[in-house]
Amino acid sequence: MVDGEEGAITVVLVDDEENILRAIQRLLMDEDFEIETATSGEAALEKIKTLQNVGLIISDQRMPGMNGAEFLGRSQEFAPNAQRILLTGYSDINATIEAINKGGASRYLSKPWDDEELIGVVRDAILLYMESQERNRLNAIIAKQKEELEAWNDSLKKRLLQTTATIREQSQAIKELDKSPADIICRTFDKIFEIMGDRFAVHARSVSTMVADVARRSGLSAEMITTLSLAALLHDLGKFGQQSVMQLKRTDEMSGSELNDYSQHPQRAVDMLSNVPELEEILPMLRSHHEAFDGSGFPDKLAGEEIPLGARLIAIADFIEKTARSVEQNRADFAMMSAGYRAGTLLDPQLVAKFSPIVRTLYYQGKKGSAVGEVEVVPYDLVSGMTLSRDVETGSGVLLMQAGSVLDTSSVLLIKSHYRKSPPAHGIFIKVVDV
């Protein structure tokens, strides 16, 4: 059964001839939705008032009392998001025009209809309804998050301005202390993020923790560890000057103009801190943390060791933190496995493995010893090389790939395409191995 936000999707059939209603019901009896019928427009309106999740209304045009065009128009009050189809004779062209212009009908079918055509039109209409419902759901989430994010951004901007002023005023005093200016600044910003405590602050502090741990294990100096930690803490600072909604989107969901604006945030961070001499050393790391190891990143298309070490470390930590937080179970295993798949393309292959100890500490979930597990991920997180732990089916139950299959580029694209058209109630289950 196809389910929407409010349960099973319902199709309403309206015709004053019982034999017509029975004929359409027989045609649609194997389809994945519920069917309700009515023999007049007035009765159909009363029934629709009591129904939830009406996805499609099919109405005859010529009925006693209220005709099809009038009924479809009035039905918009009670089922505004439903798709509408008018059944009409060849001579009812004016009624058809009225139903489309005033009744919200998206299609019409002439009587007598072709069975295969009717079934195909119904399936397409249900798919359009499901897509519109999903858009509405995502828009509601984005609107709520936009409101929360705007309030958070306003608060953060004020704190950053206050912090920068404090740094400038105390620069002379800092030079007389045993600790370096970078260390004092890092502690200051870390305290701000600790007080904020929201998901953006948690992300910044987690990335900083991972980078500092890897730097420490690599035998770098205390001064360099502090510098790298500070750069990691501030790596997303430039996003605060962008539109709030854009911060909630994936890059593959952005329009061309949005993606262009998003790609400016590394330089925005540099611009925001360029007047603080004590932060000069971290600026190249902030600018380059979205460069890819294979040269496909931005803003300068740097590759390999052309990318500053700090930026390469931040890129790995940033990827791991976002990946780990995208699943509920086996976070450390999935994050490290996914980072391994990106090694050599997005991430530095020589550095990825160094993150394993701190990642397993940060995302420890009580599992001991070697074990095979699974995680549920959205299609956008799939990459070539992953192994399916369960069968992959569409929302209508069509098998796409069997459990145990290893994904390649074509199978990833296949799954993404079908999930957009007919999404099931769950994600894709991927096998992870704790080694």
Legacy VTK file of the C-alpha trace (Angstrom):
# vtk DataFile Version 3.0
C-alpha trace
ASCII
DATASET POLYDATA
POINTS 435 float
0.000 0.000 0.000
1.393 3.392 -1.028
1.552 5.566 2.077
1.755 9.344 2.302
2.206 11.640 5.289
-1.288 10.773 6.597
-1.431 7.056 5.755
-2.581 5.168 2.666
-3.313 7.287 -0.407
-6.985 7.358 -1.440
-8.424 7.639 -4.956
-12.016 8.928 -5.224
-14.163 7.845 -8.217
-17.331 9.853 -9.027
-19.913 8.846 -11.651
-23.712 8.602 -11.604
-23.533 5.222 -13.387
-22.722 2.327 -11.048
-21.466 0.156 -13.915
-18.851 2.797 -14.775
-17.645 2.917 -11.170
-17.403 -0.884 -11.024
-15.508 -1.000 -14.322
-12.879 1.486 -13.135
-12.603 -0.274 -9.766
-11.893 -3.563 -11.527
-9.185 -1.902 -13.620
-7.500 -0.459 -10.523
-8.039 -3.347 -8.090
-4.371 -4.411 -8.233
-3.014 -0.902 -7.744
-1.382 0.149 -4.493
-3.950 2.579 -3.063
-7.438 2.674 -1.530
-10.537 3.464 -3.627
-13.689 5.325 -2.559
-16.735 5.882 -4.819
-19.677 8.252 -5.030
-22.574 8.549 -7.495
-22.902 12.346 -7.434
-20.792 15.423 -6.922
-22.728 16.343 -3.779
-22.185 12.916 -2.214
-18.530 12.944 -3.208
-17.932 16.287 -1.493
-19.468 14.988 1.744
-17.270 11.887 1.560
-14.082 13.807 0.775
-14.638 15.945 3.881
-14.172 12.784 5.992
-11.179 11.354 4.116
-7.478 11.831 4.745
-4.728 11.833 2.137
-6.882 12.045 -0.997
-4.333 11.838 -3.783
-6.533 11.624 -6.903
-10.138 12.436 -7.859
-11.624 11.039 -11.082
-15.014 12.481 -12.039
-17.469 12.097 -14.879
-18.543 15.382 -16.484
-22.226 14.710 -17.190
-23.991 14.003 -13.894
-27.415 15.119 -12.579
-27.236 18.198 -10.381
-23.601 19.228 -10.027
-21.547 18.512 -13.159
-17.947 17.278 -13.125
-16.272 20.647 -13.740
-18.209 22.300 -10.895
-17.564 19.372 -8.552
-13.823 19.327 -9.233
-13.666 23.059 -8.595
-15.427 22.742 -5.228
-13.374 19.691 -4.247
-10.254 21.875 -4.099
-11.527 23.292 -0.807
-11.360 19.880 0.892
-8.517 18.160 -1.002
-6.354 21.011 -2.314
-3.320 18.862 -3.122
-5.148 16.036 -4.939
-4.659 15.449 -8.651
-7.892 15.679 -10.713
-8.973 13.858 -13.883
-12.183 14.504 -15.846
-14.012 11.772 -17.809
-15.846 13.375 -20.710
-17.411 12.652 -24.082
-15.885 13.880 -27.312
-18.500 16.636 -27.614
-17.856 18.154 -24.164
-14.925 20.357 -25.152
-16.282 23.420 -23.330
-16.793 21.428 -20.138
-13.273 20.072 -20.450
-11.846 23.568 -20.758
-13.880 24.703 -17.741
-12.674 21.732 -15.659
-9.056 22.498 -16.486
-9.318 26.268 -15.999
-11.586 26.365 -12.938
-11.728 22.857 -11.526
-8.016 22.197 -11.217
-8.106 19.173 -13.523
-4.682 18.151 -14.754
-5.890 15.611 -17.328
-9.039 14.507 -19.100
-9.930 11.165 -20.648
-12.529 10.650 -23.331
-15.260 8.042 -23.032
-14.961 5.259 -23.913
-11.439 5.154 -22.508
-8.541 2.861 -23.290
-7.875 0.637 -20.258
-4.092 0.769 -20.475
-4.130 4.516 -20.975
-6.377 5.019 -17.943
-4.157 2.885 -15.712
-1.046 4.746 -16.889
-2.657 8.151 -16.330
-3.741 7.136 -12.810
-0.256 5.890 -11.911
1.319 9.116 -13.186
-1.157 11.200 -11.189
-0.452 9.283 -7.965
3.283 9.744 -8.510
2.812 13.501 -9.021
0.768 13.685 -5.811
3.442 11.803 -3.846
6.148 14.098 -5.185
4.129 17.203 -4.265
3.506 15.869 -0.753
7.209 15.182 -0.296
8.043 18.700 -1.505
5.523 20.152 0.946
6.999 18.096 3.787
10.555 19.168 2.986
9.514 22.801 2.576
7.871 22.739 6.010
11.041 21.302 7.536
13.207 23.867 5.749
10.930 26.728 6.829
11.154 25.673 10.467
14.914 25.152 10.282
15.310 28.476 8.450
13.598 30.293 11.295
15.762 28.564 13.897
18.938 29.090 11.870
18.305 32.792 11.323
17.904 33.332 15.064
21.065 31.322 15.682
23.021 33.259 13.036
21.984 36.597 14.511
23.147 35.501 17.935
26.408 34.083 16.614
27.279 37.214 14.634
26.948 39.295 17.776
29.168 36.897 19.703
31.781 36.838 16.955
31.920 40.623 16.842
32.305 40.786 20.607
35.001 38.100 20.527
36.975 39.815 17.754
36.866 43.099 19.670
38.127 41.344 22.800
40.958 39.715 20.842
42.069 43.055 19.470
41.930 44.781 22.846
43.924 42.061 24.605
46.555 41.434 21.931
49.305 43.218 23.891
48.467 41.369 27.090
48.440 38.039 25.276
52.012 38.516 24.074
53.180 38.680 27.682
51.565 35.356 28.627
53.177 31.941 28.414
50.449 30.720 26.064
50.517 31.738 22.392
47.919 34.138 20.945
46.517 31.272 18.837
46.000 29.184 21.955
44.121 31.985 23.749
41.981 32.633 20.664
41.262 28.930 20.224
40.139 28.625 23.846
37.933 31.698 23.438
36.129 30.430 20.364
35.895 26.904 21.779
34.142 28.311 24.848
31.681 30.169 22.611
30.821 26.998 20.733
30.510 25.084 23.996
27.965 27.606 25.307
26.005 27.562 22.027
25.693 23.779 22.098
23.635 23.466 18.887
24.360 21.138 15.960
26.624 23.636 14.174
28.647 24.199 17.317
28.864 20.444 17.942
30.060 19.942 14.357
32.775 22.624 14.686
34.061 21.292 18.015
34.026 17.656 16.807
36.014 18.541 13.677
38.487 20.491 15.812
38.857 17.581 18.257
39.584 15.100 15.460
42.114 17.347 13.723
43.949 18.104 16.981
44.120 14.394 17.884
45.582 13.403 14.500
48.076 16.276 14.675
49.117 15.181 18.157
49.526 11.527 17.108
51.595 12.685 14.118
54.147 14.316 16.438
53.535 17.908 15.381
54.564 20.752 17.684
52.223 22.090 20.351
52.043 25.402 18.503
51.060 23.684 15.223
48.477 21.524 16.999
46.862 24.662 18.421
46.879 26.364 15.019
45.292 23.370 13.292
42.705 23.024 16.043
41.741 26.685 15.710
41.485 26.471 11.906
39.237 23.416 12.246
37.062 25.176 14.803
36.500 28.141 12.458
36.384 26.300 9.121
32.669 27.038 8.468
32.740 30.630 9.667
32.099 31.933 6.146
28.699 30.220 5.981
27.248 32.726 8.425
27.110 35.332 5.686
24.954 33.173 3.408
21.230 32.627 3.089
19.927 30.412 5.870
18.045 28.005 3.618
21.174 27.305 1.571
22.984 26.050 4.666
20.385 23.266 4.965
20.798 21.952 1.402
23.164 19.407 -0.066
25.359 20.740 -2.848
23.641 18.415 -5.351
20.293 20.029 -4.450
21.480 23.604 -5.074
20.749 25.652 -8.170
23.630 27.059 -10.180
23.442 30.445 -8.461
23.139 28.856 -5.003
26.135 26.617 -5.637
28.163 29.589 -6.831
27.265 31.525 -3.678
28.004 28.520 -1.463
31.462 28.128 -3.025
32.344 31.623 -1.802
32.128 30.758 1.900
35.803 29.745 2.319
36.883 33.190 1.086
34.225 34.823 3.275
35.868 33.246 6.313
39.221 34.632 5.198
37.715 38.101 4.732
36.075 38.022 8.162
39.371 37.285 9.943
41.896 39.020 7.687
42.188 42.039 10.004
43.310 39.931 12.969
47.108 39.466 12.637
47.090 36.635 15.196
44.945 34.530 12.829
47.009 35.045 9.681
48.444 31.507 9.733
45.052 29.786 9.581
43.694 31.752 6.616
45.090 29.452 3.869
43.545 26.472 5.674
40.134 28.158 5.798
40.300 29.058 2.108
41.307 25.551 1.006
39.279 23.187 3.200
36.912 22.408 0.289
39.709 21.541 -2.126
39.650 17.878 -3.213
42.729 15.652 -3.332
42.119 14.910 -7.031
41.805 18.611 -7.904
38.020 18.682 -8.339
37.295 20.927 -5.332
37.047 24.699 -4.904
37.910 27.564 -4.933
41.367 27.110 -6.518
41.291 23.518 -7.900
44.358 22.597 -5.853
45.378 18.924 -5.812
47.455 16.601 -3.622
50.043 18.292 -1.446
49.336 21.652 -3.073
46.496 21.743 -0.532
47.710 22.905 2.913
48.025 20.059 5.420
45.541 21.711 7.756
42.948 21.984 4.987
43.379 18.296 4.094
42.891 17.308 7.742
39.831 19.534 8.101
38.292 18.070 4.926
38.592 14.536 6.318
37.272 15.451 9.775
34.394 17.446 8.270
33.400 14.520 6.019
33.638 11.984 8.847
31.563 14.068 11.272
28.752 14.655 8.762
28.758 11.001 7.690
28.725 9.653 11.254
25.814 11.899 12.202
23.790 10.777 9.149
23.177 7.283 10.604
21.904 5.930 13.918
24.016 2.777 14.332
27.636 1.753 13.620
28.573 5.408 13.190
32.326 5.002 13.523
32.482 2.003 11.175
30.308 3.657 8.539
32.145 6.974 8.718
35.580 5.368 8.333
34.332 3.034 5.599
32.825 5.956 3.655
35.994 8.034 4.103
37.983 5.098 2.735
35.851 5.126 -0.419
36.659 8.848 -0.884
40.406 8.387 -0.296
42.351 9.491 -3.361
39.468 11.523 -4.800
37.972 13.861 -2.212
40.336 12.999 0.663
44.095 12.484 1.182
44.590 8.671 1.221
47.693 8.930 3.437
45.785 10.748 6.189
42.398 8.992 6.286
43.506 5.968 8.330
45.024 8.201 11.023
41.536 9.287 12.063
40.375 5.797 13.054
41.356 5.909 16.790
39.704 9.262 17.546
36.632 8.472 15.416
36.039 5.219 17.315
36.410 7.133 20.570
34.054 9.969 19.586
31.345 7.682 18.202
31.798 4.673 20.477
28.526 2.731 20.761
29.460 -0.158 23.009
30.332 -2.717 20.323
33.338 -4.919 20.997
35.331 -7.219 18.758
35.026 -7.786 15.029
31.446 -7.835 13.829
29.404 -7.290 10.710
26.691 -4.662 11.023
24.569 -2.441 8.855
23.480 1.178 8.646
20.475 2.826 7.034
21.470 5.661 4.704
19.697 7.955 2.254
20.388 7.350 -1.461
22.486 10.540 -1.701
25.115 8.940 0.609
25.651 5.873 -1.597
28.988 5.422 -3.403
30.547 2.754 -5.561
32.022 -0.121 -3.568
29.391 -0.279 -0.823
27.683 -3.641 -0.210
23.929 -3.962 0.288
22.897 -5.762 3.485
19.212 -5.971 2.435
17.244 -6.094 -0.804
16.483 -2.698 -2.354
12.861 -2.240 -3.435
10.847 0.698 -4.750
7.883 2.089 -2.838
5.586 -0.184 -4.879
7.606 -3.303 -4.015
9.605 -3.725 -7.233
12.990 -5.367 -6.543
15.900 -3.216 -7.782
18.929 -5.010 -6.298
19.462 -8.016 -4.053
21.196 -8.113 -0.686
24.925 -8.755 -1.049
25.239 -6.766 -4.282
28.247 -4.453 -4.526
27.296 -1.020 -5.822
28.890 0.534 -8.875
28.226 3.894 -10.528
25.292 2.676 -12.627
23.550 0.906 -9.734
23.905 3.993 -7.514
22.267 6.124 -10.218
19.511 3.496 -10.664
18.640 3.504 -6.967
18.654 7.308 -6.735
16.386 7.578 -9.797
13.787 5.125 -8.478
13.817 6.612 -4.982
12.945 9.998 -6.448
10.024 8.503 -8.388
8.697 5.970 -5.863
10.307 6.364 -2.422
9.754 3.570 0.136
9.291 4.247 3.841
12.962 3.575 4.677
16.476 4.169 3.369
19.121 1.850 1.899
20.756 -0.663 4.244
24.537 -0.912 3.788
26.853 -3.537 5.273
29.671 -2.248 7.467
32.546 -4.252 8.900
34.359 -3.429 12.120
37.972 -4.407 11.477
LINES 1 436
435 0 1 2 3 4 5 6 7 8 9 10 11 12 13 14 15 16 17 18 19 20 21 22 23 24 25 26 27 28 29 30 31 32 33 34 35 36 37 38 39 40 41 42 43 44 45 46 47 48 49 50 51 52 53 54 55 56 57 58 59 60 61 62 63 64 65 66 67 68 69 70 71 72 73 74 75 76 77 78 79 80 81 82 83 84 85 86 87 88 89 90 91 92 93 94 95 96 97 98 99 100 101 102 103 104 105 106 107 108 109 110 111 112 113 114 115 116 117 118 119 120 121 122 123 124 125 126 127 128 129 130 131 132 133 134 135 136 137 138 139 140 141 142 143 144 145 146 147 148 149 150 151 152 153 154 155 156 157 158 159 160 161 162 163 164 165 166 167 168 169 170 171 172 173 174 175 176 177 178 179 180 181 182 183 184 185 186 187 188 189 190 191 192 193 194 195 196 197 198 199 200 201 202 203 204 205 206 207 208 209 210 211 212 213 214 215 216 217 218 219 220 221 222 223 224 225 226 227 228 229 230 231 232 233 234 235 236 237 238 239 240 241 242 243 244 245 246 247 248 249 250 251 252 253 254 255 256 257 258 259 260 261 262 263 264 265 266 267 268 269 270 271 272 273 274 275 276 277 278 279 280 281 282 283 284 285 286 287 288 289 290 291 292 293 294 295 296 297 298 299 300 301 302 303 304 305 306 307 308 309 310 311 312 313 314 315 316 317 318 319 320 321 322 323 324 325 326 327 328 329 330 331 332 333 334 335 336 337 338 339 340 341 342 343 344 345 346 347 348 349 350 351 352 353 354 355 356 357 358 359 360 361 362 363 364 365 366 367 368 369 370 371 372 373 374 375 376 377 378 379 380 381 382 383 384 385 386 387 388 389 390 391 392 393 394 395 396 397 398 399 400 401 402 403 404 405 406 407 408 409 410 411 412 413 414 415 416 417 418 419 420 421 422 423 424 425 426 427 428 429 430 431 432 433 434
